Amino acid sequence: MQRKITSAILLVGGMGTRMQPLTFSTPKPMLKVAGVPFTEHQIVKAREAGITEIVLATSFMAEIFEPYFGNGEKFGLKISYAVEESALGTGGAIRNAAKKLSGTGPVVIFNGDVLSSHNLREQMEFHETNNADVTLYLTEVPDARAFGVVELDASKRILTFNEKMENPPTNMINAGCYIFNHDVIESIPENAVISVERETFPGLLNNDGRLFGFVDSNYWLDIGNPGALLKATSDLISGVASSSAVDEALADGRIFRRDSTLLHGENVVFEQPSTQDSGCFIGSGAVIGSQSTLSRCVVGENAIVGEKAVLINTFVAPGFHVPAATLAENAFLGFTR
């Protein structure tokens, strides 16, 4: 019989090179999505599904996480930290972080760059019902070449797992949330560079392991580049996606809503008339100039957007002054190393 699932590991050690220039000074998992650090979205999702302890598997800028999340008390669960001195791959990171867990039951594993509305509690129940060794959350995408893809039988048991290939056999992809039985984690070699996608999953399949796929068609987004981060923010603000972490931040006054825009702090100055639409996020102390138009933008704290500027799908760095009459689309203004 499966043990109740109450433990999770968040893989938050990546350098986020594809997210530059945003990650020059901030680790990717701490970038804010709709005003809330991305890792917080995942922590709240885990807590709502019944998780009571989480280990953050950190590496790059590891010192940034603990001052913000602490021991987890303010989030209603226990948080601890496992630091990789050198990159160990997904499998090595999971093996290293699991040493910090107190529970011995199955463990939920989150990739640090996926925003989803999938039903985690149902995935956990699916894992238990099927007596699985590992359960992967799966979703379909139009183009699966950049992802790990699986083939399933009628019972949703995984038949094949192929990591990133030019001609994938299906569009059903590994969506970045797994449930591992504890003995599978313990079978991963310690202090070794291991990829679960290229080594652990194929190895289990070769040994008749019970790998199952939990298929969910709800909102899913791989936040692997700055454009996707903008999309995630816009989708959460507009209601295309949902996260209880945003609701909690609104409730406790960390962020505020002004029509279709979210604000961090009430001291944002809007010089009239100006227009913000389609899910903008504006940081504390920012000034939005008269006759300016913003759409799907993130404006950093204390930034100034000059009058008559038109910004579309654009990041403005904290403190940066966007000159008057600037026209920018898909841009990153004011970011330096």
N, C-alpha and C positions, 0 to 999 in steps of 0.2 A: 504493500500500500504506500502511495506517495505521501510524503510529509507536507504539511501546510506550507505554502510559499510566503515567506515574510522577509526575505533578504534580497538585496539587489546590489549590483555593481554598475557604476557609470564610468564608461571609458572616456576620460576627458584629458588625455595626455598629449593629443596631437598639436603640432606646431601651427597648423592652419595656414600653410604657405599659399593656398589658393584663395585665402581670404585677405591677403595683403591688398591695400595698405592698412586695413582695419586691425590686423593682428601684429603690427609693429610694436605696440605697447600693451596689448590685451590678448590673453589666450582666447582662442576661438570659442570654447564653451562658455566664456564669460561675456561675450558680446551680447548686447541687449537686443531682444526681439520684442517689439511693442513695449519697450521700457523695462523689461524684466530679463536678467541674465538667462541665457538659454538653458543652462544647467538647472536653474530654478524651475523652469517649465517641466523638466523631466522628474525632478524631485517631487513636485506636487502631484504629478500624474501617478508616480509610484505610490505615494502615500494614499491617494484615493483608492487605489486597487488593493490596499491592505498591507503594503510593505511597511515594516517597522524599523529596519536598519539598512543603511546604504553605505557602501564604501566608494569614495571617489578615487579612481585610479588615475593619478596625476603624473605629469612629467614636466612638460614645458611650462615655465612660469608657475610651478607648483605652489609657490608661496602666496599666490593671489587668492586661492580658494578658501582656505580656512578662516581668514579674517572676515569673510562675508558670510559663510555658511555656519561657522562655529561647530558646535557639537550636534546641531540639528534641532535643538529644543524649540526654537522659534518656528520650525516647520512641522513640529509634531512627530518627529521620529529621531532615531540615532544616526549621526553621520560620523564616519571616521575616514582616514586618508591613508592611501598607499602610494608612495612615491617611487617611480622608476628612475634609477640613476642613469640608466641607458635604455633606449627603446627596446622593448621585448616583443613587439607585435601584439596582435589582439589576444592570442592565446596566452602568451607569457604575461601580459598585463592582467588577464583574468585570474591566472594561477597566483600571481603575486598579491592581488587585491583580496582574494578569497581567504588568505591567512588572517585577515582582520575581521572576518565574520564570526559571530558567535553561534549562529544557527548552522545546522547540518542538512537542512532540507534543500529542495531545488532553489536555484538562484536566478533571478531576472537580470539579464545583461542588456544595458542600453548603449548603443553607439552614441557618441557625443555630438552628432551633427544631423539628427533626424527630428523633425517636428511632425507629429502624427496625432490623429484623433481616433486611432484604433482602440478597440476595447481590450485593455490589458487584463482586466479581471476575467473576461471570457477566454483569453489566451491561456491564462493560468488554469482555468477549469478544463480547457481542452487538453492541456498537458497532462493533468491528473487523470482524466477519463481514459486517455490512450496509453497510460503507463509509459510515456515517452522517455527516452534518454535525453533528447534535446528537441525543443519545439521552436521553430523559426516563424516569426511574423512575416507574412508574404503579402505582396500587393502586385497588381498588374500595371505596367507602364507602356506607353507607345513604343519606346525604343529602349531595349534592355541591354544594349552593348556595354554600357559603363558600369553594370552591376553584376553581382552574382545571381545566376538564374537556376531554377530548380524545375524538375519534372516530378509530378505526383501521380500516385495511383488513385483509385476511386475513394479510398479511405483517408486520403490526404497524407499518406505516408510518402516520404521523399525517396524517389528512386535514383535521381542523379543531382549533383551540385556542381556547377561550372562557374568559376570566377572570371568575370570580364572576358568576353570572347566576341569576335567580330560577327559571327553568325549564330546567335543563341537559339537553342531549340524551342524556347518559349519566351513569353513576355512576363512570366511570373518571377518576381525578383525577391531576393533577401532584403527586407525592409528595415533591418537594423535593430531589432529587439528580439532577444532570445531567452529561452528558459533552459538552463542546464541542470541536470541532476548533479549532486555534489560529487559523486564518484567519477563522473566524466571530467569535472574540473581537476580532481586529484590525479587523473591519469595524464594530465599535461605535464611534461617535464618542467622542473623548477629551474629558474634562472637561465632559461633558454629562449631564444627568439623563435616564437611559434605563431603561425597564422591559423586561426580557426577555419578561415575560408579555404585555404590551400592545403591544410594538413589535417586538422581535427575532424572536420565534416567528412572529407573523402575517406579518412581512415575509419571512421565509424561506419560509413556505408559499406566499405570493403569487408568489415567484420560483422555485418548484419545488425548493426546498431539500429535502435528504434528512433529514427529522425522523422518528425512530423512537421507539416506546414499548416499554420493557422492563417487562413486567408481572410483578409479584411479589406474592403474597398473604400473605407472612409478616407478623409483627407490625409495625405502623406506628402512630405517635401524633404528632399535631401538638401540641407543648407550647406552646400560645399563651396559656394562662391558669394561675393558681395551682392550680386544681383538677386540670388535666392534669399539672402537675408532681408533685402528690401521687400521682396515678395511676401515673405513670411510675416513681416511687420504689417504690411498692407492687408494681408488676408485675415490676420487676427483682429485688426481694428475694424475692418468692414464686415466681419462675421462669417467670411468664407471658411475660416478655420476657428477653432476654439481652444482655449486653455484656461483652466481654473486659476492658474498663476496670475493671469491678467485680471481676472475678477477679484482676486485677493488684493492685488496691488491697487485697484480702484477703490476697494472697500476700506483699506487702511490709509488711503490718502497719499500713497507714493506717486501715483499718476492720476491725472484728471482727464475727463473727456470734454471736448468742445466741438460739438457737431460730429463731423467725421474725422476729427483730429484728436490724438492723445498728447497730453502735455505732461512733462516731468516738472512739477511745481507750478504754482499759479502766477509766478512773476515773469511770464512771457509777455512781451509787448507786441501787439498787433497794430501797426499804424494803418489807419483806414484810408481807402478801402484796400483790402488784400484778400486773396482767395486761397484756401487750402482744401483740397478734395482728395478722394480716393486713398484714404488711409495714410496720413502723414503723422510722424512723431516728432515733437519739438521739445528740445531740452530746456532745462531751467535757465532763466536769464537771457534767453535768446530774444532777438528783436527782428520782427518780420516787417520789412519796409512797405510803404504804401504802394498800391497798384502792382504788387508782386503776385505771382501765381505759383503755387507749389502743388505738385501731384506725385504721390507715392515717394515721398522724400523723408529722410531722417536728418534733422538739424541738431547739431550738438549743442551742449550747454554754452551759454554766453556767446554764441555765434550771432552774426549780424547779416541779414539778407537785405541787400540794398534795394531801393525803390525800383519798381518796374522790372525786377528780375523775373525770369521764367525758369523754374527748375522742375525737371521731370525725371523721376527714378534716379534721384541724386542723393549722395551723402555729403553733408557739410560737416567738417571737422569742428570739434569744440573750439570756441574762441576765434574761428576764422571769420573774416569780413568778406562777404560776397559783394563785389562791386555792383553799383547800380547798373541796371539794364543788361545784366548777364543773362545769356541764354545757355542753359546746360541740360543735357540729357544723358543718362547712363554715366554720370560723372562722379568723381571723388575729389571734392574741393578742399584744399588746405591740409592734406595729409602729407607728412614727411616722415622720414625714418627716425 
